[in-house]
């Protein structure tokens, strides 16, 4: 080891405690603005929204402090970076530019924050960060349910628990991610920390049942079954991933077929539901013509569901919904309304690149547990966005983590390619040292 490399190693080691403090602060910031904690604790108080926006300031400061990681993350996921830039530009074509811009700024800040998170941590570190986040969310949810009546049910959903979220489906989605990330963490850590994640897993299971979010329960059953199968039959991760994706596609196709068939009414009656997916299908049917009206560029970020929009009242009356919808309950439709076909194409490209990077990385990485978990998170997120919408969410933890693990997976794949090029280069054969980006090696094992 040369004197220069020794100095770099010593400097990196001395920076670790400070970086750990920064990451702990990042975790709490995501809790503050990635959930509805302030809105639940400060019930029906306008101060809650102001506090959420205020929490963006330290996130901006941290992102600026590590701006090189922001740039690195943006170049790793250019589609997502351009998508958010386009969302910001789309506010200029909105019928209410000031309103759209106000709603888009938090999206830009949180996405930049997510790009930084995806760059600064290893894949294993990012997944453990997510597991720790959801552990904190589960603890806070249990505390809120014990102390606050609004956490035990908000009209019109009766006594269905919602925890530190404003909707039971928000709690359900968080519980699904809790199960996936804590299941991964249990296999990665030992001792008391392992016990913490085991408790987190069972808390997530309990709250998932209590939330009565049927979509989240079905998605959790599919995704957790896939992870258990992978754990039982290791060393076949590529085949497992292909089968998991194909099964998910077939499941969605089967459900779509049943919804359009005469069997829908009796089947849904067995579980006390209507074949409208809690009025989601009528909302999709009503919003799709508006997607076609502004097919290429969309309506401008966030403006379509402005409370004063005339079409919202028409939606409620036309479909006899009994309520005024405030979003489309579908990630694809919502992205199309916000950013048009251009935004959908960018998002689709980012998702395809993620899968390409994951399958490419599995060819070269021996320990694939992190890649398997990331794949499960992606498929779960896409399934959840069929009946909900957190894509391009302005203050949404699931969107933040989606951007982060997509960015990380792209960086892992790029590191493997760079390492392969280096090994074939004359420098490597002459005994040269590994290339690096900043203080981090270009390639390191995924679970380092």
C-alpha positions in Angstrom: 0.0 0.0 0.0 1.4 3.4 -1.0 1.5 6.4 1.3 -1.2 8.1 -0.7 -3.6 5.2 -0.5 -2.8 4.9 3.2 -3.7 8.5 3.7 -7.0 8.1 1.7 -7.9 5.1 3.8 -7.2 7.0 7.1 -9.2 9.9 5.9 -12.2 7.7 4.9 -12.1 6.0 8.3 -12.1 9.3 10.1 -15.1 10.5 8.1 -17.2 7.5 9.0 -18.6 8.7 12.4 -19.7 12.0 10.9 -21.3 10.2 7.9 -23.2 7.9 10.3 -24.6 11.0 12.1 -25.6 12.4 8.8 -27.3 9.2 7.7 -29.2 9.0 11.1 -30.4 12.6 10.5 -31.4 11.6 7.0 -33.5 8.8 8.4 -35.4 11.0 10.7 -36.0 13.6 8.0 -37.6 11.0 5.8 -39.8 10.0 8.7 -40.8 13.6 9.1 -41.6 14.5 5.5 -42.1 11.0 4.1 -45.0 10.1 6.3 -48.0 12.0 7.8 -46.6 12.1 11.3 -47.1 15.9 11.7 -50.6 15.8 10.3 -51.6 13.0 12.8 -49.9 14.5 15.9 -51.0 18.1 15.1 -54.5 17.0 14.0 -56.3 19.5 11.7 -53.6 22.1 12.4 -52.1 24.1 9.5 -48.8 24.1 11.3 -48.3 20.4 10.3 -47.9 21.2 6.5 -45.5 24.0 7.3 -43.4 21.8 9.5 -43.2 19.2 6.7 -42.0 21.8 4.2 -39.5 23.2 6.9 -38.0 19.7 7.1 -36.9 20.0 3.5 -34.4 22.7 4.4 -32.0 20.4 6.2 -32.5 17.8 3.5 -31.4 20.5 0.9 -28.4 21.4 3.1 -27.3 17.7 3.3 -27.7 17.2 -0.4 -25.7 20.4 -1.1 -23.0 19.2 1.3 -22.6 16.0 -0.6 -23.3 17.5 -4.0 -20.9 15.1 -5.7 -23.1 12.2 -4.7 -26.1 14.1 -6.0 -24.3 14.5 -9.4 -23.2 10.9 -9.4 -26.7 9.7 -8.6 -28.2 11.9 -11.3 -25.8 10.6 -13.9 -26.5 7.0 -12.8 -30.3 7.6 -13.2 -30.6 10.3 -15.8 -34.1 9.3 -16.8 -35.4 10.0 -13.3 -33.4 13.3 -13.1 -34.8 14.4 -16.4 -38.3 13.3 -15.4 -38.3 15.5 -12.3 -36.9 18.4 -14.3 -39.6 18.0 -16.8 -42.2 17.9 -14.0 -40.8 21.3 -12.9 -40.9 22.6 -16.5 -44.5 21.3 -16.9 -45.7 23.8 -14.3 -45.3 26.5 -17.0 -48.0 24.8 -19.1 -50.3 24.3 -16.1 -53.6 26.3 -15.9 -52.4 27.3 -12.4 -48.6 27.7 -12.7 -48.1 29.1 -9.2 -50.0 26.2 -7.6 -48.2 23.6 -9.7 -44.8 25.1 -8.9 -45.6 25.1 -5.2 -46.4 21.5 -5.3 -43.5 20.5 -7.5 -40.7 22.1 -5.4 -40.9 19.4 -2.7 -40.8 16.7 -5.4 -37.6 18.2 -6.8 -36.0 18.4 -3.3 -37.0 14.9 -2.2 -35.9 13.4 -5.5 -32.5 15.1 -5.3 -32.2 13.8 -1.7 -33.0 10.3 -2.9 -30.4 10.5 -5.6 -27.8 11.4 -3.0 -29.0 8.5 -0.7 -28.7 6.1 -3.6 -25.1 7.2 -4.3 -23.7 7.5 -0.8 -24.5 4.1 0.5 -23.8 0.5 -0.6 -26.8 -1.6 -1.6 -26.6 -3.4 1.6 -26.4 -0.1 3.5 -29.3 1.3 1.7 -31.5 -1.7 2.4 -30.6 -1.7 6.1 -31.3 2.1 6.1 -34.8 1.3 4.7 -35.3 -1.4 7.2 -34.4 1.0 10.0 -36.7 3.6 8.7 -39.7 1.2 8.6 -38.8 0.0 12.1 -39.1 3.6 13.4 -42.3 4.0 11.4 -43.8 0.8 13.0 -42.8 2.0 16.5 -44.3 5.5 16.0 -47.4 4.0 14.5 -48.0 1.8 17.5 -47.4 4.8 19.8 -49.8 6.9 17.8 -52.5 4.2 17.8 -52.2 3.9 21.6 -52.3 7.7 22.2 -54.3 9.4 19.4 -57.8 8.6 18.3 -57.2 9.9 14.8 -54.5 7.1 14.4 -57.2 4.5 15.1 -59.5 5.5 12.3 -60.4 8.5 10.3 -64.0 8.9 8.8 -65.3 7.4 6.5 -63.1 4.4 7.3 -64.4 3.9 10.8 -62.1 2.1 13.3 -59.6 0.9 10.7 -56.2 1.8 11.9 -54.1 4.3 9.9 -51.2 5.0 12.3 -49.0 7.9 11.3 -50.7 8.0 7.8 -53.8 9.8 6.7 -55.2 6.7 5.0 -55.3 3.0 5.9 -53.8 2.2 2.5 -50.8 4.4 3.4 -50.3 2.3 6.5 -50.8 -0.9 4.5 -48.2 0.1 1.9 -45.7 0.9 4.7 -46.3 -2.5 6.3 -45.6 -4.3 3.1 -42.3 -2.5 2.8 -41.6 -3.3 6.4 -42.0 -7.0 5.9 -39.7 -7.0 2.9 -36.9 -4.9 4.3 -37.0 -6.4 7.8 -36.9 -9.9 6.3 -33.8 -8.9 4.4 -32.2 -7.3 7.5 -32.9 -10.4 9.7 -30.6 -12.3 7.3 -27.9 -9.7 7.4 -27.4 -8.8 11.1 -26.8 -10.7 14.3 -27.5 -10.4 18.1 -29.8 -7.7 19.5 -30.1 -5.9 16.2 -31.5 -9.1 14.6 -34.1 -9.3 17.4 -35.1 -5.7 16.6 -35.8 -6.5 13.0 -37.7 -9.7 14.0 -39.9 -7.6 16.3 -40.3 -5.1 13.4 -41.4 -7.9 11.1 -44.1 -9.1 13.4 -45.3 -5.5 14.1 -45.6 -5.0 10.3 -47.6 -8.2 10.0 -49.9 -7.2 12.8 -50.5 -3.6 11.5 -51.0 -4.9 8.0 -53.9 -7.0 9.2 -55.3 -4.1 11.3 -55.1 -1.7 8.4 -57.6 -3.8 6.4 -55.9 -2.7 3.2 -56.8 -5.6 0.9 -54.5 -4.5 -1.9 -51.5 -4.3 0.4 -52.4 -7.7 1.9 -52.5 -9.4 -1.5 -49.3 -7.7 -2.6 -47.6 -8.7 0.7 -48.7 -12.3 0.3 -47.3 -12.5 -3.3 -44.0 -10.7 -2.5 -43.3 -12.4 0.8 -44.0 -15.8 -0.7 -41.5 -15.1 -3.4 -38.8 -14.1 -0.9 -39.5 -17.2 1.2 -39.2 -19.4 -2.0 -35.9 -17.7 -2.7 -34.6 -18.4 0.8 -35.7 -22.1 0.6 -34.1 -22.6 -2.9 -30.9 -20.4 -3.0 -28.4 -20.1 -5.9 -31.2 -19.9 -8.5 -31.8 -16.2 -8.2 -32.0 -15.5 -11.9 -34.6 -18.2 -12.5 -36.4 -17.0 -9.4 -36.5 -13.4 -10.6 -37.9 -14.4 -14.0 -40.6 -16.6 -12.4 -41.5 -13.9 -9.9 -42.0 -11.3 -12.6 -43.9 -13.7 -14.9 -46.1 -14.8 -12.0 -46.9 -11.2 -11.1 -47.8 -10.4 -14.7 -50.0 -13.5 -14.9 -51.7 -12.6 -11.6 -52.6 -9.1 -12.8 -53.8 -10.5 -16.1 -56.0 -13.0 -14.3 -57.5 -10.3 -12.0 -58.2 -8.1 -15.0 -59.9 -11.0 -16.8 -62.1 -11.8 -13.7 -63.1 -8.1 -13.3 -64.3 -8.1 -16.9 -66.2 -11.4 -16.6 -69.6 -12.3 -15.1 -67.8 -14.1 -12.3 -66.7 -10.8 -10.8 -69.8 -10.0 -8.8 -70.1 -13.4 -6.9 -66.4 -13.7 -6.3 -66.0 -10.2 -4.8 -69.2 -10.7 -2.8 -67.4 -13.5 -1.0 -64.9 -11.0 0.5 -67.5 -8.2 1.0 -66.3 -6.1 -1.9 -67.6 -4.7 -5.2 -65.9 -5.5 -8.5 -65.2 -1.8 -8.9 -62.1 -2.1 -6.6 -63.6 0.4 -4.1 -64.7 2.8 -7.0 -61.2 2.8 -8.6 -62.4 1.4 -11.9 -65.0 4.2 -12.4 -62.3 6.8 -11.6 -59.9 5.3 -14.2 -62.7 5.3 -16.8 -63.5 9.0 -16.1 -59.9 10.2 -16.1 -58.6 8.3 -19.2 -60.3 10.7 -21.7 -58.5 13.6 -20.0 -55.2 11.7 -20.4 -55.9 11.5 -24.1 -56.8 15.2 -24.2 -53.2 16.1 -23.3 -51.5 12.9 -24.3 -47.9 14.2 -24.9 -47.2 16.8 -22.2 -49.9 16.3 -19.6 -51.8 18.9 -17.6 -48.9 20.2 -15.5 -47.7 18.7 -12.2 -50.4 18.4 -9.6 -52.9 20.8 -11.2 -55.5 18.2 -12.5 -56.8 17.5 -9.0 -57.0 21.1 -7.9 -60.0 21.3 -5.5 -61.7 24.0 -7.7 -61.5 22.0 -10.9 -64.9 21.7 -12.5 -64.4 18.2 -13.7 -64.0 16.8 -10.1 -67.6 17.5 -9.2 -68.7 16.1 -12.5 -66.7 12.9 -11.7 -68.6 12.4 -8.5 -72.0 12.9 -10.1 -71.3 11.0 -13.3 -70.1 7.8 -11.5 -72.2 8.3 -8.4 -69.1 7.9 -6.3 -70.5 9.4 -3.2 -67.2 11.4 -2.7 -65.0 13.8 -4.7 -61.8 12.0 -5.8 -58.5 13.7 -5.2 -56.2 11.5 -7.3 -56.5 8.7 -9.8 -55.6 5.7 -7.7 -53.2 4.5 -10.4 -49.6 5.3 -10.9 -49.6 5.2 -14.7 -52.6 7.5 -15.0 -51.3 9.9 -12.4 -47.9 10.1 -14.1 -49.6 10.7 -17.5 -51.8 13.4 -16.1 -48.9 15.2 -14.5 -46.2 14.8 -17.2 -47.8 13.3 -20.3 -46.4 10.6 -22.4 -42.9 12.1 -22.1 -42.9 11.5 -18.4 -44.3 8.0 -18.7 -41.6 7.2 -21.3 -38.8 8.4 -19.0 -40.3 6.5 -16.0 -40.6 3.4 -18.1 -37.1 3.6 -19.3 -35.8 4.0 -15.7 -37.7 0.9 -14.6 -36.4 -1.2 -17.6 -32.9 0.0 -16.9 -33.3 -1.1 -13.2 -34.2 -4.6 -14.3 -31.4 -4.8 -16.8 -28.9 -3.6 -14.1 -30.2 -6.2 -11.6 -30.0 -9.1 -14.0 -26.6 -8.0 -15.3 -25.3 -7.7 -11.7 -26.5 -11.1 -10.7 -24.3 -12.6 -13.3 -21.1 -11.3 -11.5 -22.0 -10.9 -7.8 -21.8 -14.0 -5.6 -23.8 -12.7 -2.7 -27.1 -11.7 -4.4 -29.3 -11.2 -1.3 -29.3 -7.4 -1.8 -30.2 -7.7 -5.5 -33.0 -10.1 -4.7 -34.5 -7.7 -2.1 -34.2 -4.8 -4.4 -36.0 -6.8 -7.1 -38.8 -7.7 -4.7 -39.1 -4.1 -3.6 -39.4 -3.0 -7.3 -42.0 -5.5 -8.2 -44.0 -4.8 -5.0 -43.9 -1.1 -5.7 -45.2 -1.5 -9.3 -48.0 -3.8 -8.1 -49.0 -1.3 -5.4 -49.1 1.5 -8.0 -51.8 -0.3 -9.9 -54.5 0.7 -7.4 -52.6 3.5 -5.6 -50.2 6.2 -6.8 -47.0 7.2 -5.1 -45.0 7.6 -8.4 -43.8 11.2 -8.5 -45.0 11.7 -4.9 -44.0 15.1 -3.6 -43.6 14.1 0.0 -43.7 10.3 -0.2 -41.2 7.9 1.4 -41.9 5.1 -1.1 -41.0 7.4 -4.0 -37.8 8.5 -2.3 -36.7 4.9 -1.7 -37.7 3.9 -5.3 -35.4 6.6 -6.7 -32.6 5.5 -4.2 -32.6 1.8 -5.0 -32.9 2.3 -8.8 -29.9 4.7 -8.6 -28.0 2.2 -6.4 -28.6 -0.7 -8.7 -27.5 1.3 -11.8 -24.3 2.2 -9.9 -23.6 -1.4 -9.0 -24.0 -2.5 -12.6 -21.7 0.4 -13.8 -19.1 -0.5 -11.2 -19.1 -4.1 -12.4 -18.6 -2.9 -16.0 -15.8 -0.5 -15.0 -14.1 -3.2 -13.0 -14.2 -5.6 -15.9 -12.7 -2.9 -18.2 -10.0 -2.2 -15.6 -9.1 -5.9 -15.3 -8.7 -6.1 -19.0 -6.6 -3.0 -19.2 -2.8 -2.8 -19.5 -2.7 -1.0 -16.1 -4.2 -3.9 -14.3 -1.7 -6.4 -15.8 1.1 -4.0 -14.8 0.1 -4.2 -11.2 -1.8 -0.9 -11.1 -4.2 0.0 -8.3 -8.0 0.0 -8.6 -9.7 3.1 -9.9 -11.9 5.1 -7.6 -14.6 7.8 -7.6 -14.0 10.2 -4.8 -13.3 8.1 -1.7 -15.2 5.1 -2.9 -13.9 2.3 -5.2 -15.5 1.9 -8.6 -16.3 -1.7 -7.8 -16.9 -3.3 -4.5 -19.0 -6.4 -3.6 -22.7 -5.4 -3.5 -23.0 -6.3 0.2 -19.9 -4.4 1.3 
